[in-house]
Amino acid sequence: MGKYFKELKPYYYNDNAALYLSDTFEALEKMLPEKADMIFADPPYFLSNDGITCSAGKVVSVNKGDWDKIGGIDEKHDFNRRWIRLCRRVLKPNGTIWISGTMHNIYSVGMALEQEGFKIINNITWQKTNPPPNMACRCFTHSTETVLWAQKADKSARHFFNYKLMKEMNGGKQMKDVWTGTLTPSAEKRFGKHPTQKPVYLLERILLASTVENNVVLDPFCGSSTTGVACKHLKRNYIGIDNNAEYIQLSIERLKNE
Ligand SMILES: C[S@@+](CC[C@H](N)C(=O)[O-])C[C@H]1O[C@@H](n2cnc3c(N)ncnc32)[C@H](O)[C@@H]1O
């Protein structure tokens, strides 16, 4: 891995990955400008509202951790604007950013993207085939997440899209913006559990659609480093940032063994 930060040492690194145990706002300030070809961000959704859900047949709390709580709407939007602004600075002129979310944060994220100088390219709906049942029975079962894909709003920006490969992967028909698949399989949690771990297939499709081999991919809220595992499989260079030591340790295990 090359040099991407001033005054910040990786907690762990190997030939194609570097992990930073740090607050992402501090780390992004220290990152050198225009270094990332692509950014995938799975930020806090702020859905930890003391409600209930179902996991492995048991009623459990929806709370993910203190990192998933926020004071109110204004604080949430300010949080999203600030990290998206920092990401823009470290993204290359033709680079793109993908951000996942649910109704709890995605409308703020979409507005923050436009306010901070991005243009949304696609609104991907990730439809889960095996969502947990709705325990309260007062609304429809939540079974989707949104992934926004955006580029810099500059007139000269030309984003990369591997149209041909996506069409091939879709049996010769244009790939649509609804992607269907399972929740993260338990095999991907064999090194430990992250409460909001994404499935590797989702990240692999995102990488194949918008990057080429040896590109630099940044994940500013890396959690268990699903992005890093997909980068390893597809020979992309990976930079992961998370402020939770337990999740960084889990990331290391996955990067070494998956
Ligand atoms: C939604 S999870 C990401 C899960 C990840 N995509 C995966 O597959 O494992 C968000 C992560 O952001 C981290 N986080 C929240 N606020 C942060 C901050 N200010 N700086 C760094 N990391 C933060 C949390 O520790 C959590 O692991």
The ligand as an ORCA input file, in Angstrom:
! r2SCAN-3c Opt
* xyz 0 1
  C     -23.152      0.231      9.706
  S     -21.643     -0.212     10.443
  C     -20.640     -0.767      9.098
  C     -20.704     -2.259      8.859
  C     -19.815     -2.753      7.713
  N     -20.305     -2.317      6.433
  C     -19.666     -4.261      7.709
  O     -20.011     -4.914      6.695
  O     -19.226     -4.813      8.720
  C     -21.004      1.365     10.854
  C     -19.665      1.355     11.553
  O     -19.280      2.722     11.750
  C     -18.482      2.796     12.917
  N     -18.505      4.212     13.326
  C     -19.560      4.947     13.759
  N     -19.202      6.225     13.989
  C     -17.872      6.310     13.679
  C     -16.924      7.370     13.691
  N     -17.261      8.607     14.071
  N     -15.658      7.102     13.305
  C     -15.294      5.851     12.911
  N     -16.166      4.810     12.870
  C     -17.442      5.027     13.246
  C     -19.129      1.815     13.894
  O     -18.202      1.353     14.850
  C     -19.619      0.714     12.950
  O     -18.723     -0.379     12.914
*
